[in-house]
Amino acid sequence: MITYSSDRAITAVQFIDVLKRSTLGERRPIDNISRIDQMLKHANLLCTAWDGDKLVGVARSLTDFSYCCYLSDLAVDETYQHQGIGKELIRCTQASLDPKANLILLAAPKAVTYYPKIGFNAHSSAWLIGSRDQLK
């Protein structure tokens, strides 16, 4: 039986492990434990899914809890996918927010078709720039 928590801390090692067991590990700095540790330290909303003591899913977010929430990482162990765990992690995230807050994310390439199926709407004006890229 899968259990969910929004107040259970995880270690960088646990986070890296679940990232590796999901497809998200391909796009995260899993070889840099100090960076992963900082990612966890500075996130202010973390929802987790557990099979006993085994971490099987994580939704890591940055939010003001009132207006918007950026869901930065949604990772579910591949052997546990297609069981509704990702949706439940999103629901856990939503439950921590003001009802009027918007949940925002950038879909991983392998998940781009997933989000419309569960109710997300595409947004045509998202923009990215690297932290050291020069503005023109």
C-alpha positions in Angstrom: 0.0 0.0 0.0 1.4 3.4 -1.0 1.3 6.2 1.6 1.8 9.9 0.9 3.4 12.6 3.0 3.9 16.4 2.8 6.0 16.6 5.9 8.5 13.7 5.7 12.0 14.9 4.9 14.3 12.9 2.6 18.0 12.8 2.1 19.9 13.7 -1.1 20.8 10.0 -1.4 17.1 9.0 -1.3 16.2 11.7 -3.8 19.0 10.6 -6.2 17.9 7.0 -5.9 14.3 7.7 -6.9 15.5 10.0 -9.7 17.6 7.2 -11.1 14.6 4.8 -10.8 12.5 7.3 -12.8 13.2 8.9 -16.2 13.8 12.2 -14.5 17.4 11.2 -13.5 18.4 11.7 -17.1 17.9 15.5 -16.7 19.0 16.1 -13.1 22.5 16.5 -11.7 22.4 13.1 -10.0 26.3 13.0 -10.0 26.5 16.1 -7.9 25.2 15.3 -4.4 25.9 18.8 -3.0 23.7 20.3 -5.7 20.9 17.8 -5.1 21.2 18.6 -1.4 20.8 22.3 -2.2 17.8 21.5 -4.4 16.1 19.8 -1.5 17.2 22.4 1.1 15.7 25.3 -0.9 12.5 23.7 -2.1 9.7 24.7 0.2 7.1 22.0 -0.6 8.0 18.3 -0.9 5.4 15.6 -1.3 6.5 12.0 -1.2 5.2 8.5 -1.9 6.3 5.5 0.1 5.9 1.7 -0.3 6.7 0.9 3.4 10.2 2.5 3.9 11.0 2.7 0.2 10.7 6.1 -1.4 8.9 5.5 -4.8 7.8 9.1 -5.7 8.6 12.7 -5.2 7.0 16.0 -6.1 9.4 18.9 -5.3 8.1 22.4 -5.6 8.9 26.1 -5.0 6.0 28.1 -4.0 4.5 31.2 -2.2 1.5 28.9 -1.3 -0.9 31.7 -2.3 -0.5 32.7 -6.0 1.7 30.2 -7.7 3.6 27.0 -7.3 6.4 25.7 -9.6 6.4 21.9 -9.6 10.0 21.4 -10.4 10.3 17.7 -10.1 7.7 14.9 -10.4 9.5 11.6 -10.2 8.0 8.1 -9.8 10.0 4.9 -9.8 9.4 3.3 -13.2 8.2 0.0 -11.7 5.5 1.9 -9.8 4.3 4.1 -12.7 0.7 3.7 -14.2 -0.7 3.3 -10.7 -1.8 6.9 -10.1 1.1 7.8 -7.9 2.1 10.9 -10.0 -1.5 12.2 -9.8 -1.7 11.6 -6.1 1.6 13.5 -5.6 0.1 16.4 -7.6 -3.0 16.3 -5.4 -0.8 16.3 -2.3 0.9 19.4 -3.7 -2.4 21.1 -4.5 -3.8 20.3 -1.0 -0.9 22.4 0.5 -1.8 25.5 -1.6 -4.4 28.1 -1.5 -7.4 27.0 -3.7 -6.7 29.9 -6.1 -3.0 29.2 -6.5 -1.8 28.0 -10.0 0.4 25.0 -10.3 3.1 25.5 -13.0 5.5 23.0 -14.5 7.7 22.3 -17.5 7.1 18.8 -18.8 10.0 16.5 -19.3 10.2 15.3 -22.9 8.9 11.8 -22.0 6.0 13.2 -20.0 4.7 15.9 -22.4 1.6 13.8 -23.3 0.9 12.9 -19.7 -0.1 16.3 -18.3 -2.9 17.1 -20.8 -4.4 13.7 -20.0 -4.7 14.6 -16.3 -6.1 18.1 -16.7 -3.2 20.5 -17.2 -3.5 23.2 -19.9 -0.6 24.0 -22.2 0.8 27.6 -21.9 2.3 29.2 -25.0 4.4 31.8 -23.4 6.9 30.1 -21.0 10.5 31.4 -21.4 13.8 30.1 -20.2 17.3 31.7 -19.7 20.3 30.3 -18.0 21.4 31.9 -14.7 24.6 33.1 -16.3 23.3 33.9 -19.8 23.6 37.5 -20.8 20.4 39.6 -21.3 20.5 41.5 -24.6 
